[in-house]
Amino acid sequence: MWLALLLLAATSVTPLPTNQDSGSAMCGADQLTWSNSRSFNRDVQGSAMVQATSPSGVELFQLDQSLGPGETVIPLWCGDLLGDGSQALAFETFSGGAHCCFSVRVVPLTPGASDLLDADLGNGGLGQPQQLDGDGPLELVGASDVFAYFDDLSFAASPFMPLFYVYDGQQYVEATRQFPDQIQARIDQANDGLAQAVARPLAQNVPERFRYQEQQSIALRLYGLHVLLGDADTALPDIESRVAPPVASWLEQNTPAAEAAIASVYDLSSPTSLSPSK
């Protein structure tokens, strides 16, 4: 679901084939190769390799990683992320299984350079970078599973939240609240989705706790987005007035837990701005 919300990246960053255990690609003038020797046996360890070399054969980056059962390393994209002519590579380690977990790294293809981002994103992930503020380094755009299984919500009903990182001169840091226009766009989408969910007849052949999960999911996402925007206290009564009474009561009871969950992932200390800048 969250992938549908991601826009196309700038042309300086190129998507890599995420469905190949082994492959090669060009990252600017540099050569990138990767391979996975996957194992699904607890007694047999797998391995992964990612390597980048310059046109002259200089090793720019080398990863040799052991893999547990089901794990794999997946290249995501590479290119001139910072707009300075240098190349960066993004890849993730997937734990395997139906749900969870993705750990993402964004590394400069420069020997000895520190990671630009190293983050555990759970069921979430990182998409293609975008230029969100008009100039400079691209922003990293992803999704957070901060509400995964929130108060017994099923995984399918657990809403994902947008996640934006900006470059601070040394690395990428979480800065979602710097982009209120992006948050507002998702609020508008959630408002439309909530209206449609409320208008649909409730399923009668499911257990009571599942009957309202669609409304709970969208209402929780909407409230979380307003927490990021900074107007959750004023938005909450309107959200509650639009949903079924059991959903309104559920949301009211869970607002402290929802706010705590958001604060565990997002930096809520900086104010939002209608004109975001780095």
MARROTI-196434 format. One line per field, with one value per residue (C-alpha): x, y, z. Coordinates in nm, 4 decimals. Layout:
// residues N
px	X, ...
py	Y, ...
pz	Z, ...
***
This chain:
// residues 278
px	0.0000, 0.2666, 0.4541, 0.1617, 0.2202, 0.5783, 0.6412, 0.8991, 1.2567, 1.4832, 1.6611, 1.9982, 1.9015, 1.8405, 1.6223, 1.7954, 1.6309, 1.5030, 1.3805, 1.7233, 1.9319, 2.2389, 2.3093, 2.5119, 2.4448, 2.6220, 2.6120, 2.7277, 3.0634, 3.1094, 3.0387, 2.8049, 2.7671, 2.5753, 2.4922, 2.2996, 2.3560, 2.0314, 1.9585, 1.6287, 1.7970, 1.8714, 2.1912, 2.3239, 2.4374, 2.3778, 2.5887, 2.5586, 2.8081, 2.7768, 3.0708, 3.1291, 3.4412, 3.5586, 3.6287, 3.9975, 3.9155, 3.9511, 3.7267, 3.4801, 3.2589, 3.2576, 2.9995, 3.0383, 2.7478, 2.6335, 2.2663, 2.0325, 1.7581, 1.5395, 1.7458, 1.8537, 2.0229, 1.8284, 1.9832, 1.7314, 1.8821, 2.2032, 2.3102, 2.4045, 2.1936, 2.3651, 2.3878, 2.7666, 2.8681, 2.9350, 2.7530, 2.5501, 2.3965, 2.0879, 2.0238, 1.8220, 1.8471, 1.5186, 1.4676, 1.2332, 0.8846, 0.5409, 0.5929, 0.9074, 1.1745, 1.3755, 1.7023, 1.8186, 2.1610, 2.2548, 2.6298, 2.8556, 3.0604, 3.3723, 3.6316, 3.6127, 3.3099, 3.0472, 2.6955, 2.4485, 2.1666, 2.1469, 1.7956, 1.5740, 1.2335, 1.0476, 0.7633, 0.8214, 1.0848, 1.2582, 1.1387, 1.2959, 1.4418, 1.2559, 1.3313, 1.0811, 1.2130, 1.3236, 1.7029, 2.0110, 2.0401, 1.7398, 1.5221, 1.4801, 1.1183, 0.9906, 0.7188, 0.7055, 0.5176, 0.4890, 0.1280, 0.1947, -0.0543, -0.1607, -0.4043, -0.4741, -0.5237, -0.4503, -0.1451, -0.3683, -0.5422, -0.2203, -0.1746, 0.1642, 0.2911, 0.5081, 0.8738, 1.1062, 1.4802, 1.6913, 2.0674, 2.2197, 2.5646, 2.6956, 2.4119, 2.0372, 1.8146, 1.4407, 1.2644, 0.9093, 0.7591, 0.9616, 0.7224, 0.3699, 0.2508, 0.3331, 0.1593, -0.1461, -0.1713, -0.1882, -0.4457, -0.6630, -0.6275, -0.7106, -1.0175, -1.1466, -1.0719, -1.2484, -1.5614, -1.5716, -1.5140, -1.7906, -2.0321, -1.9755, -2.2060, -2.0405, -1.9611, -2.1958, -2.0235, -1.6996, -1.6112, -1.7048, -1.3434, -1.2832, -1.6060, -1.4745, -1.1083, -1.1215, -1.2567, -1.0117, -0.7192, -0.7967, -0.8972, -0.5710, -0.3665, -0.5528, -0.4924, -0.1232, -0.0857, -0.2389, 0.0072, 0.2853, 0.1194, 0.0848, -0.2926, -0.4073, -0.6010, -0.8234, -0.8549, -0.9559, -1.3192, -1.3839, -1.2415, -1.4504, -1.7669, -1.7315, -1.6834, -1.9057, -1.9408, -1.7327, -1.4505, -1.4709, -1.4490, -1.1587, -0.9663, -1.0271, -0.8927, -0.5866, -0.4702, -0.1994, -0.0592, -0.0760, 0.1122, 0.3749, 0.4217, 0.4672, 0.7175, 0.9219, 0.9952, 0.9551, 1.1245, 0.8344, 1.0549, 1.0792, 0.7739, 0.6253, 0.6613, 0.4512, 0.7724, 1.0030, 1.3743, 1.6912
py	0.0000, 0.2439, 0.1978, 0.3501, 0.6739, 0.7125, 0.9451, 0.8962, 0.9752, 1.2307, 1.1043, 1.1115, 0.8009, 0.4720, 0.1857, -0.1523, -0.4890, -0.5907, -0.9317, -1.0761, -1.2676, -1.1901, -0.9222, -0.6266, -0.2669, 0.0581, 0.3269, 0.6287, 0.5095, 0.2601, -0.1117, -0.2664, -0.6418, -0.8397, -1.1994, -1.3964, -1.7553, -1.8064, -2.0771, -2.1980, -2.4478, -2.3501, -2.5535, -2.3932, -2.0316, -1.8216, -1.5328, -1.2137, -0.9993, -0.6446, -0.4804, -0.1548, -0.0791, 0.2275, 0.2193, 0.1658, -0.1316, 0.0417, -0.1108, 0.1568, -0.0545, -0.4162, -0.6007, -0.9641, -1.0543, -1.3763, -1.4558, -1.6385, -1.8710, -1.6875, -1.3677, -1.1859, -0.8587, -0.6520, -0.3588, -0.0738, 0.2126, 0.4047, 0.7387, 1.0977, 1.1328, 1.4433, 1.6324, 1.6693, 1.4095, 1.1355, 0.8042, 0.6420, 0.2966, 0.1921, -0.1704, -0.3553, -0.6802, -0.8701, -1.1168, -1.3365, -1.4444, -1.3095, -0.9964, -0.8233, -0.7111, -0.4679, -0.3024, -0.0382, 0.1130, 0.4000, 0.4047, 0.6421, 0.4650, 0.6198, 0.4078, 0.4544, 0.6868, 0.6596, 0.5396, 0.8082, 0.6095, 0.2895, 0.2167, -0.0727, -0.0131, -0.3249, -0.3987, -0.0588, 0.0264, 0.2824, 0.3891, 0.6032, 0.9399, 1.2565, 1.6265, 1.7549, 2.1024, 2.2189, 2.1967, 2.0319, 1.6647, 1.4467, 1.3490, 0.9843, 0.8718, 0.5650, 0.4177, 0.3376, 0.0483, 0.2437, 0.1197, -0.2482, -0.4627, -0.1563, -0.2595, -0.5958, -0.4578, -0.7237, -0.6699, -0.5944, -0.3225, -0.1745, 0.1644, 0.2705, 0.6232, 0.8401, 0.8791, 1.1468, 1.1860, 1.4918, 1.5270, 1.7331, 1.7680, 1.4358, 1.1858, 1.1516, 1.2226, 1.1770, 1.5054, 1.4170, 1.7230, 1.9498, 1.8583, 1.9560, 1.9748, 1.6057, 1.5240, 1.7282, 1.5464, 1.2179, 1.3623, 1.4489, 1.0919, 0.9476, 1.1714, 1.0399, 0.6822, 0.7257, 0.8614, 0.5588, 0.3155, 0.4679, 0.4518, 0.0789, -0.1648, -0.3427, -0.7102, -0.9221, -1.2603, -1.1701, -1.1509, -0.8240, -0.7131, -0.7271, -0.5552, -0.2017, -0.2559, -0.0691, 0.2409, 0.1967, 0.1663, 0.4809, 0.6819, 0.5866, 0.6804, 1.0101, 1.0875, 0.9964, 1.2275, 1.5103, 1.4363, 1.4894, 1.8046, 1.9347, 1.9833, 1.6468, 1.7996, 2.0033, 1.7295, 1.4490, 1.5609, 1.5849, 1.2369, 1.0910, 1.2559, 1.0824, 0.7216, 0.4638, 0.5180, 0.2082, 0.3385, 0.6869, 0.5371, 0.3126, 0.6041, 0.8247, 0.5554, 0.4941, 0.8477, 0.8448, 0.5160, 0.6445, 0.9620, 0.7611, 0.5318, 0.8293, 0.9898, 0.6666, 0.6991, 1.0655, 1.3840, 1.5903, 1.8622, 2.0822, 2.2795, 2.2202, 2.4903, 2.5755, 2.6429, 2.3531, 2.4001, 2.2208
pz	0.0000, 0.1021, -0.2289, -0.4153, -0.2262, -0.3444, -0.6387, -0.9124, -0.8209, -0.9800, -1.2915, -1.1122, -0.9114, -1.0887, -0.9567, -0.9384, -1.0114, -0.6676, -0.7862, -0.8654, -0.6114, -0.8203, -1.0771, -1.1923, -1.2904, -1.3582, -1.0928, -1.2903, -1.4276, -1.1419, -1.1670, -0.9113, -0.8583, -0.5961, -0.5146, -0.2519, -0.1526, 0.0370, 0.2897, 0.4322, 0.6645, 1.0233, 1.0126, 0.6925, 0.6862, 0.3784, 0.2511, 0.0505, -0.1381, -0.2704, -0.4452, -0.6277, -0.8309, -1.0222, -1.3984, -1.3127, -1.0885, -0.7505, -0.4860, -0.3724, -0.1479, -0.0381, 0.1705, 0.2724, 0.4993, 0.6602, 0.6147, 0.8469, 0.7189, 0.4674, 0.4725, 0.1575, 0.0622, -0.1906, -0.3847, -0.4200, -0.6185, -0.6804, -0.8243, -0.7497, -0.4371, -0.2995, -0.6280, -0.6007, -0.8591, -0.6045, -0.6177, -0.3401, -0.3134, -0.1158, -0.0221, 0.2381, 0.4270, 0.4397, 0.7225, 0.5218, 0.6209, 0.5401, 0.7502, 0.8716, 0.8629, 0.6512, 0.7539, 0.5077, 0.4435, 0.2148, 0.1542, -0.0437, -0.3091, -0.1589, 0.0239, 0.3999, 0.3945, 0.6687, 0.5944, 0.4917, 0.6554, 0.8575, 0.9825, 1.0863, 0.9275, 1.0388, 0.7979, 0.6353, 0.3814, 0.1654, -0.1784, -0.4486, -0.3384, -0.4305, -0.4506, -0.1959, -0.1229, -0.4666, -0.4517, -0.3033, -0.2047, -0.2690, 0.0234, 0.1220, 0.1199, 0.2971, 0.5138, 0.8850, 1.0431, 1.3677, 1.4071, 1.3279, 1.5208, 1.7217, 1.9972, 1.8313, 1.4801, 1.2213, 1.0032, 0.7050, 0.9080, 1.0491, 0.8785, 0.7449, 0.7969, 0.5697, 0.6597, 0.5169, 0.5745, 0.4886, 0.4506, 0.7319, 0.5782, 0.7107, 0.7075, 0.6552, 0.9553, 1.0098, 0.9295, 0.8319, 1.0015, 0.7714, 0.4903, 0.6024, 0.2432, 0.2016, 0.5306, 0.4307, 0.0985, 0.2866, 0.5264, 0.2271, 0.0972, 0.4393, 0.4707, 0.1387, 0.2431, 0.5761, 0.4096, 0.1810, 0.4690, 0.6798, 0.3853, 0.3332, 0.5158, 0.8065, 0.7563, 0.9641, 0.9330, 1.1118, 1.4838, 1.6510, 1.6972, 1.3206, 1.2186, 1.2562, 1.1694, 0.8392, 1.0104, 1.3000, 1.0597, 0.8623, 1.1699, 1.3429, 1.0364, 1.0119, 1.3780, 1.3448, 1.0468, 1.2476, 1.5304, 1.2763, 1.1482, 1.5033, 1.5206, 1.6604, 1.9526, 1.7237, 1.4600, 1.6981, 1.7626, 1.3886, 1.3254, 1.6082, 1.4790, 1.1412, 1.2511, 1.4188, 1.7961, 1.8881, 1.6672, 1.8198, 2.1688, 2.0660, 1.9158, 2.2204, 2.4509, 2.2356, 2.1577, 2.4301, 2.2995, 1.9401, 2.0323, 2.2210, 1.9220, 1.6873, 1.9273, 1.9326, 1.5600, 1.4668, 1.5850, 1.7182, 1.8705, 1.5627, 1.4421, 1.1019, 0.8376, 0.5343, 0.3422, 0.4347, 0.3849, 0.4791
***
